[in-house]
Amino acid sequence: MARASNPRGTAAMWVRDRLDELFADEDIADWYPADGRRGLSPARLAMVSVLQFART
């Protein structure tokens, strides 16, 4: 949907596409508890943090 509405992309899409493998779940999995409900990928959460910081 994002590509359909922005065929040329946005800055956030560009960063996500190029830095997608910057964070791996295995690298930061220890930061999150092992018990409890399964949430989003730790790597995806890290990427969202980077994109939010870059936007400000």
VENTASUL-V709581 format. One record per helix or strand of 2 or more residues. SS is the DSSP state (A for helix, B for strand). FROM is the first residue (numbers start at 0). TO is the last residue. Records with the same first field share a line. If there is no record, write none. Layout:
# VENTASUL-V709581
SS=FROM-TO, FROM-TO
This chain:
# VENTASUL-V709581
A=1-4, 10-17, 24-30, 41-54
